[in-house]
Amino acid sequence: MTNAKRIRTIREGAIKKGPVALWMSRDQRVDDNWALLHAQERAIENRVPLCTVFVLVPRFLGATSRQYQFMLDGLREVESRLSEKNIPFFLECGPPAAVLPRFIRKWGISALVKDFDPLRIKAEWTNALAQEVDIPIYEVDAHNVIPCWVASRKQEFSARTFRPKIQRLLPEFLDEFPKLKKHPLRWPSRPPTIDWEKCTRFLDAEHVPEVTWIKPGERAARRRLFDFIEQRLLHYPVRRNDPSTDGQSGLSPYLHFGHISAQRIALEIAKADAGKQPREAFLEELIVRRELADNYCFYNAHYDTFQGFPEWAKKTLDAHRNDRRPYIYAKEQLESGHTHDPLWNAAQLEMVKRGKMHGYMRMYWAKKILEWTPSPEQAQEIAIALNDRYEIDGRDPNGYAGIAWSIGGVHDRAWAERPVFGKIRYMSYEGCRSKFNIEEYIAHVQAL
């Protein structure tokens, strides 16, 4: 049974006789999905059929054809795998508050289960839907190991304040998943065939070339997880911050689209024969840091603006607004990677070509945008726009929190004061040189 603490009631109401539907959005998978498991529990308890519905919107926070195609290819696998479980998959196109009420009425849905997402736009969708229907709506956090609203009831200052809460709750929530059953009640009629090509034509997204180094979907995500455990986990503490080596897991695109559960990753890492230090280092990033980003977006409505920065950071950035910048670059120059800094240019090129910039370089990249633009507001706006346009895992709490950390001191502390940055942590070209082989990294990116 799903831990009741993972579930929130969004809209009250008695469940009538009729199918249960899962509104799948953030967690696009069949295995290890608490939202899907809970929806099936409700359907079996009421002896009714179960379906899953995904709502495709034509535009979403600057997503391009690169991200949409990755997502749609993953959803095709979801459709196939759900059919094996006797659970039909529906793909509806349009605004959720418009298409879901029609869907609910058409199929006589008695209860709706949805997965959790802390982003503002997802909360707006949910609130608008709740005004349009008269059935109960339940929300399940299938993305975090510890449900966001359970981990903390407020915005946390830093990982230091958040970590003890996570560690205290892990024994209760880091448990093995039950298996999704083949659903015992069939859908009342044959669901319509999804026209995937038509769905692609429905999109209003700018074209950015797809990437080929990573394949979407649950099966590909599991392969990458076990490849990381076997090949790179042992050296993770040493190599994770070295962009010139292949030391990271490469799982962030799969986590973003929910092709794999963070809880499944944590369970497998905990069992791995790689030593205590590598396991703990990776789990710190996967659970504490990742869920801290959800906490930030959930409790701070201004997670993507200057207003969301802590007071000390806003004060110090305001004090240095008029400082002379060593260079000023327009967004177009930054996007094309035409700056004086070959390391920064390489990071931007890696993101454009590969759709995934190395995690350490994302920090340097964002901080230099602060240094080379007229204001922190413009820096944050440009960083978010470029990140969300090119990164496969853009439009994500990790992205918003990471940029806010780099530019606005979120989850960080005050450092020695300097021009432009004030007391925001500084990163430099020479500092990077002391940590990894810059020339090797640049050469690697140029060869992409």
C-alpha angles and dihedrals in degrees: 000000000000113000104255090224089069090063131076126185109232096176126016122224144127115269110243126201107285142088124306117232131203113212098211115200120131099022107055103180143091102218124069094006114146092191093054092043092052092048089053091048090055093045094049092045089055094038094236136128122269131218139174123223128192121194115214114203118197094229129028125176096312096310113163135205088275094065096034093054092048089052096045092049089053092048091055087061090049090053092051095047094045091053088061087058094051090249115127119221120217126194114202122187124215142038110339094228089057104039101036096058088052090048092049093050094044095054099031093241110194100192136010126213119192135183122245126256124169096206117116096235092054091051089050091052091050095047092048092050093049088059092054104048137056100210129095117270122202127191122208125191100226093157105062127056088226115035109256095235091049098046090062138347094215142036108284121228096219146333087275092064094037100047098071091052092051093047092050093052100041096088090059098046108028093084134135119271122244116234120262107245129225097260111251097213121064125224110263094242140007110284116234117265113255114241099212094182091054089051090055091051089051091064123102096201132132116248117254117166116261120245122241104193093080130046120209129233143061098287093051090047093054091048091053092048094054092042088055092048092050100039111026115012093087091061097035098111091055101037105034093090096042110096091189092068134054096247105132128085099242089217100120096094089052092047091048094055093037094242087141132024119245086218092057090050091050092049092051094044090050089056095045121117095230105107132263099277097056092045093049093045092053095043090051089060096039098047113015100036096035095048090044087063090054089049090053095051094041097052101030114064089191096056092134100045140065089256090069094062119103116266095250090054095047090049095051094044090049090051091056100040093112097046115126111258115220089222134008119206130183120229090255092056091049093046092053092046095241104147133120090254114085092192093055091044090053092051091051091047091050090055094047096047103032102029091228126075118200110266095238091050091052088067095049090043094054095043092054090052086058090051094048103043130073097248142010089246091058091044093054093045093051094044092052093045094051094041093050094044098052110018115089087214096046123128088049135129088242090058095047093045093044093052091045089051092050098045105022108030095246110168089004137091135239116280134190111310120253138159119294094357097057104188095340113121111269129217125191141192091244091048089056090048089058091055105043145000103279095186092053092051093048092048091050092052094046089055093057 
